[in-house]
Amino acid sequence: MKDFLQQHGATLENGRCHFGESGADYNALENELVISVLDSQGLLEVRDGQSSKCLQGQLTCDVLKLETGQSTLGAYCTPKGRMICNFRLASPASEHFMLRMSSACVEATKNTLGKYSPFFKCTITNISDQYTILGISGDRARRHLQDVFGAAPQGAGHTTHGEDFSLLCIEEDRRYECWLTNTALQNRWEQLTKQAKLTGEEFWQLHNIRAGIGEVSEQTIEEWIPQMLNLQAIGAINFRKGCYTGQEIVARTQYRGQLKRAMYRLKVEGNALPTPGTPVIQEEKTAGEVVQAAFSNNDSYEVLAVLNSSVLEKTTPTLTIENKPATVASLPYSIETEKPQT
């Protein structure tokens, strides 16, 4: 599909698409209709047999309660509670599930889940090459999707599925994910992109950072337990669903209040983005590591980083990333670890 995108104005840089935009454009794009190509993302499909029961015993979210008109965030862990991936999960039909995650995590997730699929007679397939994933944002996002697809979900967490597409509302009618087969993208391209600004993934990732939604990447597979990415604060862990792989560690961390590391948002002045896993330094010691980063302007960027909680005991902690001063910014939710309601 990258050849198709290049024919329609995309430029490839380090294997990723962009359309000539830069961080300096992002403020002006805030309320515009924007379509972002999310080309670092992939899709894993689990279907047939007892797919729901297979996933219920493996994922942090409650799969059995997920309806076809809904999506949820979640994670897949090792027995030691370390995340192989985190994802957004949707169900187009009964016993049919799709998990959107970093493409770098798809094969590892497929291989590990595949050990259990024969017991439930379900199939697990990496369908990343068959689909293109887009982010649609702005004040006119929902109305535009209705014009193109004939329907669009209303309200965060709701979904609309068609034969060759899935639409997922991420943020109250302003941000949507669109999972399209490559054929559907080509057939709808002209109508879909009409009057829209096109960007690469970084514009979308900046909004994920501001929403406090982090992601396991190639460099950080099996580095963190779910609470280190604040998944308990964004509805990605169900503490009542019963056993799943890694559940003992995740539950113990939550109920005993043992979380010593959490994810924070930082602002940095600089013109080169750090890669996931880059150390965050406090007083010449490693205090954490970068989860993801995106430019907010040409000479500044924002970061999600997993930090030792003791860092925030200081009113103004002195932090640096690649020798650039970093300041702590707010998140739209509380990350206090509290005992869940039973």
C-alpha positions in Angstrom: 0.0 0.0 0.0 2.9 2.3 0.4 3.3 2.5 -3.4 -0.4 3.6 -3.6 0.1 6.2 -0.8 3.3 7.6 -2.6 1.2 8.0 -5.8 -1.2 10.1 -3.8 1.3 12.5 -2.2 3.0 10.5 0.6 6.8 10.7 1.1 8.6 7.8 2.9 11.1 8.7 5.5 12.7 5.8 7.6 9.9 3.6 6.3 7.1 5.9 7.5 4.7 8.1 5.5 4.3 11.8 5.8 2.7 14.4 3.6 5.0 17.3 4.0 3.7 18.4 7.4 5.9 19.2 10.4 5.4 19.9 14.1 4.9 23.6 13.3 1.7 22.7 11.5 0.1 20.8 14.3 -1.6 23.7 16.2 -3.3 24.9 13.0 -4.5 21.4 12.3 -6.1 21.0 15.7 -9.7 21.6 14.6 -9.3 20.7 10.9 -10.5 17.4 9.4 -7.3 15.4 9.4 -6.5 11.9 8.1 -3.4 10.4 9.6 -1.8 7.2 8.1 -1.0 5.0 11.1 1.6 2.9 9.3 3.4 1.6 12.5 0.2 -0.3 13.5 -0.8 -3.8 12.6 -3.8 -6.1 13.1 -4.2 -9.5 14.6 -7.3 -11.5 13.9 -8.7 -14.2 16.1 -11.8 -16.0 14.9 -14.0 -19.1 14.9 -14.3 -21.9 17.5 -14.2 -20.5 21.0 -12.2 -17.4 20.3 -13.8 -15.5 23.1 -12.9 -18.1 25.7 -9.4 -18.3 24.4 -8.8 -14.6 24.7 -10.6 -14.3 28.0 -8.0 -16.5 29.6 -5.1 -14.4 28.2 -6.0 -10.7 28.1 -6.4 -8.1 30.8 -9.8 -6.9 29.5 -13.1 -8.7 29.8 -13.6 -10.2 26.4 -16.8 -12.0 27.3 -18.6 -8.7 28.0 -17.4 -7.0 24.7 -20.3 -6.5 22.4 -20.0 -6.1 18.6 -20.7 -2.4 18.8 -17.9 -1.7 21.3 -14.1 -1.6 21.5 -11.8 -1.8 24.5 -8.2 -1.3 25.4 -6.2 -4.1 26.9 -2.9 -5.9 27.2 -1.4 -9.4 26.8 1.2 -10.4 29.4 3.7 -13.1 30.2 3.1 -15.2 33.3 5.4 -12.7 35.1 2.9 -9.9 34.2 5.2 -8.2 31.6 3.4 -6.9 28.5 4.0 -8.6 25.2 1.7 -6.0 23.7 -1.1 -3.6 24.5 -3.9 -3.1 22.0 -7.4 -1.9 21.0 -9.8 -4.8 20.6 -13.0 -4.9 18.6 -15.4 -7.6 17.6 -17.0 -7.4 14.1 -19.1 -10.5 14.7 -19.6 -13.4 17.1 -16.3 -15.2 17.8 -14.5 -12.8 15.6 -12.0 -10.4 17.1 -9.4 -7.9 15.8 -6.6 -6.5 17.9 -4.8 -3.3 16.7 -1.3 -2.9 18.1 2.2 -1.9 17.2 3.1 -3.9 14.1 6.4 -4.9 15.8 4.3 -6.8 18.4 2.0 -8.7 16.1 4.1 -11.7 15.4 5.2 -12.2 19.0 1.6 -12.0 20.1 0.5 -14.4 17.4 3.1 -16.9 18.3 2.4 -16.8 22.0 -1.4 -16.9 21.7 -1.0 -19.6 19.1 0.0 -22.1 21.8 -3.5 -21.9 23.2 -5.6 -21.7 20.0 -5.7 -25.4 19.3 -7.5 -26.0 22.6 -10.3 -23.6 21.5 -10.3 -24.5 17.8 -9.8 -20.9 16.8 -7.5 -19.4 14.2 -5.0 -16.6 14.8 -3.8 -14.6 11.7 -1.6 -11.6 11.2 -3.7 -9.6 8.7 -1.6 -6.4 8.8 -0.6 -6.7 5.2 -4.3 -6.8 4.1 -5.3 -3.6 6.0 -4.5 0.1 6.2 -5.1 1.8 9.5 -6.0 5.5 9.6 -6.7 8.0 12.3 -9.5 10.5 11.5 -9.7 13.6 13.8 -11.2 17.1 14.0 -14.6 18.7 14.5 -16.1 17.2 11.3 -14.7 13.7 11.8 -18.0 11.9 12.5 -20.0 13.7 9.9 -17.3 13.0 7.3 -17.3 9.3 8.1 -21.1 9.2 7.8 -20.8 10.6 4.3 -18.2 8.1 3.3 -19.4 4.9 4.9 -23.1 5.6 5.5 -22.7 5.3 9.3 -20.3 6.2 12.1 -20.2 5.3 15.8 -21.1 8.0 18.3 -19.4 8.1 21.7 -16.0 6.8 22.8 -15.7 3.0 22.8 -18.4 2.5 20.2 -17.8 0.9 16.8 -19.4 0.4 13.4 -18.4 -2.5 11.2 -18.8 -3.2 7.5 -17.8 -5.9 5.1 -14.4 -4.3 4.5 -14.0 -1.7 7.2 -14.3 -1.0 11.0 -14.8 2.4 12.5 -13.9 3.0 16.1 -14.7 6.1 18.1 -11.7 6.9 20.3 -12.7 10.3 21.7 -16.3 11.7 21.7 -16.8 12.2 18.0 -13.5 13.9 17.5 -11.1 11.0 17.0 -11.7 7.8 15.2 -9.7 4.8 14.0 -10.5 3.4 10.6 -9.4 -0.2 9.8 -9.8 -0.6 6.0 -8.9 -3.4 3.7 -6.4 -2.2 1.2 -9.0 -2.6 -1.6 -11.5 -0.6 0.4 -9.0 2.2 0.9 -8.2 2.4 -2.8 -11.9 2.4 -3.7 -12.8 5.1 -1.2 -9.6 7.2 -1.3 -11.0 10.1 -3.3 -14.1 10.4 -1.2 -12.3 9.7 2.1 -9.6 12.3 1.5 -11.8 15.0 0.0 -11.4 18.3 1.9 -9.2 16.5 4.5 -5.6 17.4 5.5 -3.3 14.4 5.2 -0.5 13.6 7.8 1.7 10.9 8.9 1.3 9.1 12.2 3.1 11.6 14.4 0.2 14.1 14.5 -2.0 11.2 15.8 0.6 10.1 18.3 0.9 13.6 19.8 -2.8 13.4 20.7 -2.3 9.9 22.1 0.5 11.3 24.3 -1.8 14.1 25.5 -4.5 11.5 26.2 -2.0 9.5 28.2 -2.2 6.4 26.0 1.1 4.7 25.8 2.2 1.7 23.7 4.5 -1.2 23.9 6.9 -1.1 20.9 9.7 -3.3 19.5 12.2 -1.9 22.0 10.0 -2.4 25.1 8.3 -5.8 24.7 8.2 -7.5 28.1 9.7 -4.4 29.9 6.6 -3.2 31.8 3.6 -4.5 33.7 0.3 -2.9 32.6 0.1 -0.4 35.5 3.4 1.1 34.5 1.6 2.3 31.4 -1.4 3.5 33.5 -3.7 0.9 31.9 -5.7 0.7 35.1 -6.6 4.4 34.6 -7.9 4.0 31.0 -10.1 1.0 31.4 -7.7 -1.6 29.9 -7.7 -3.9 33.0 -10.7 -5.6 34.4 -10.0 -6.7 38.0 -13.2 -8.8 38.4 -13.0 -11.0 35.3 -11.0 -13.9 36.9 -7.8 -15.6 35.9 -5.7 -14.7 32.9 -2.0 -15.0 32.1 -0.1 -12.6 34.4 -3.2 -11.9 36.5 -1.6 -12.7 39.8 1.2 -10.1 39.3 -1.2 -7.4 38.0 -3.7 -7.9 40.8 -1.1 -8.0 43.5 0.4 -4.7 42.3 -3.1 -3.1 42.4 -4.4 -4.5 45.6 -1.3 -4.1 47.6 -0.4 -0.7 46.2 3.1 -1.9 45.2 3.5 0.2 42.1 6.8 2.0 42.2 6.8 3.1 38.5 4.2 4.8 36.4 3.9 6.7 33.1 4.1 10.5 33.0 3.9 13.1 30.3 6.9 15.3 29.7 7.7 18.3 27.6 11.1 18.8 26.1 12.9 21.5 24.0 14.7 19.8 21.2 14.6 19.0 17.5 15.4 15.3 17.5 13.0 12.7 18.9 14.2 10.0 21.3 13.4 6.4 20.5 11.4 4.2 22.8 13.5 2.9 25.7 15.8 6.0 25.7 16.8 6.7 29.4 15.3 9.6 31.4 18.0 11.0 33.6 17.7 12.6 37.1 20.9 13.8 38.7 23.1 11.6 36.6 21.0 8.5 37.4 18.5 6.7 35.2 15.0 7.5 36.5 13.0 5.8 33.7 12.7 5.4 30.0 10.8 6.8 27.1 7.6 5.1 25.9 7.0 7.3 22.9 7.6 10.8 21.7 6.1 13.2 19.1 6.9 16.8 18.0 4.5 19.5 19.3 6.5 22.1 17.3 9.7 22.1 15.2 11.8 22.7 18.2 9.9 20.9 21.0 8.3 17.6 21.6 6.2 15.7 24.1 7.0 12.4 25.7 5.3 9.6 27.6 7.9 8.0 29.9 7.8 5.4 32.6 9.5 6.9 35.7 10.3 5.9 39.2 7.4 7.4 41.3 10.0 8.8 43.7 11.0 11.3 41.0 7.7 13.2 41.5 8.3 13.6 45.2 10.2 16.7 44.3 8.2 19.8 43.5 10.3 20.5 40.4 12.3 17.4 39.5 15.3 18.0 37.3 15.0 15.6 34.4 16.8 15.3 31.1 16.4 13.2 27.9 19.5 13.1 25.8 20.8 16.1 27.7 17.7 18.1 27.0 15.8 19.4 30.1 12.4 17.8 30.5 9.4 19.2 32.5 6.5 17.2 33.8 3.1 18.0 32.2 -0.4 17.0 33.2 -2.3 13.9 32.2 -6.1 13.8 31.8 -6.6 11.2 34.6 -5.2 10.2 38.0 -2.6 7.5 38.2 -2.9 6.9 41.9 -3.0 3.1 42.6 -6.0 2.4 44.7 -7.7 -0.8 45.7 -10.4 -1.6 43.1 -14.0 -1.9 44.1 -15.2 -5.4 44.6 
